[in-house]
Amino acid sequence: MISLKIIDIKAFMSSLLIQNVFDHFLLSELQISTFNQFYISGKLNEEYYSTEESTLLEGRKYSTWVEIKPIAYSLIKGNKLPLNIKIVLLLSVSDMENILQKSGMAIPLSDINGLFLNIKFDKGSLHLITGTSIKSFSMDKSLEWAWDEELKLFLRHNEIAVEET
């Protein structure tokens, strides 16, 4: 787990809400405090979808960020900053597979609950915090370290300036 402070909040929020930088992530949850407290669970309601639509989801259990981003943007935009924002993004199965393959780890994908990116805005400060959830306890931190490094590469590639806290 690492904590990174975003240096240019305005540029990061543009990457998050306007550009397509984070569109491949899944949404676990979203909380925004403005004049009201807004909460969105990213978990899909499977009964909402027809059989044909469910097939198109290919087993996906969460909304993509690109599906929720317009809603988040509409809640955040305006002349006043939100009091706070909490966004928990989740890597897709294919992105987790890529990390495992790149790192050469022999961890079965079925043992991983998720690799998370927590985005927290509070009191004018914006932080990214990584998270790793596996199904059984392990002292091995290889997956956590691989995810941390992959995120740093992703941020560098997208020219998002951060400092470790």
C-alpha angles and dihedrals in degrees: 000000000000133000118214126187115217110232099197106037095179093053092046093050089051089053090048102041107024109023125056097245096116099028095110092060123095122232118240095173144338129202123180126178115201123124085331136022109255123194128182124183110210092209110116120237099233094195089062092068129077118232090260093049092047089055090055090055089065093211095311111155099187137055116254117246090242089061094052099033096088090053092048091047092052090052094047104040119096142080096291125065117237115257088236142340130203120186122175112196125188131205117244120244091254092052090050089049089052092053091049091048094046093049095043092230118158095213111135111240088229089066092061120085092185152308109239139198114201114200113195127182116184134149093357094307127109123202136179117210123185123218135190125197122189127176097239134036115265134172088209108104096181094112092047092050092046091052091047091052093045090053092050090052090048092051093046091048090052092044094242108156116218140163124211115245 
